[in-house]
């Protein structure tokens, strides 16, 4: 079942005895969890007794049998209850050869569930878009096959993420140009939870009736602040000292914190070195390579890193990383003159 289907079903009928959430997409997981809580607890949710009506288990610490025993126990307070088991994937035995045998108590419970009790099991560690994670999620799904409703929380496509972003911006009454909103969605890797969070921040910052600009996004969204670093690195690649110092001056006027900027620049050079060493040639290869390392790179950034890789040799990248390490070290000394240290870095990198 897809999350939208679950939301529609909860709007039409009562909650099922059990749900299994599979995947790490956060935006719809939060919405489905909230909708399930409201469907189970109804008017009781938010009342004085609501805390007693929701019980949570961390399944990395508690056995699944303890959760089932709790579901079998009638509450002294009466009324419906929601029992949440987080980290449900932790119950499975580890190791490639380990056999995942579902606990018989699970199937027995759902063959005759306790009236008024709903169990929610969440396995949010893995990503459906990763080939390795997909096989792990399918293993988790097989282990929990007895749970009546399975909800697959897959990462949204670019189109769905942008449509969601447009809907959120409209709900917030946010005035933002389509191309600016598209850039925001792309730089946040089409993660609708992060997009929603940053749109809310922009809404509070801009206020009613004010147009949100790229400058507003660069001010409030950390990922956007790296755009100046690409211009800076491009000037360094072309040994254009004058341009690099001009960009440095612009960044300094914006009140940049240089230790953080040097760290961002070093990260960019490390990513470029990986692309160079692995001889990656297109944005899809770049995105795939970094996804294996647990990093999500959006297409625009992948293209920028590829462009940097074309301009630097491996030796130049390694030398630049050494100079960046020295600058970072000097910036952390007692009472450093940040501007002089960064200017000296520019001189060394454009020599």
Secondary structure, DSSP 8 states (H G I E B T S, - for coil): -BHHHHHHHHHHS---SEEEEES--HHHHHHHHHHHHHHHHGGGTTSTTHHHHEEEEETTTS-HHHHHHHHHS--TT-S-EEEEEE-GGGGS--STT------HHHHHHHHS--TTEEEEEEE-S--TTSHHHHHHHHHHHHHTTTSSEEEE-----HHHHHHHHHHHHHHHT-EE-HHHHHHHHHHTTT-HHHHHHHHHHHHHHH-TT-EE-HHHHHHH-GGGGGHHHHHHHHHHHTT-HHHHHHHHHHHHHTT--HHHHHHHHHHHHHHHHHHHHTT--SHHHHHHHHHHTT----HHHHHHHHHHHHH--HHHHHHHHHHHHHHHHHHTSTT--HHHHHHHHHHHHT-
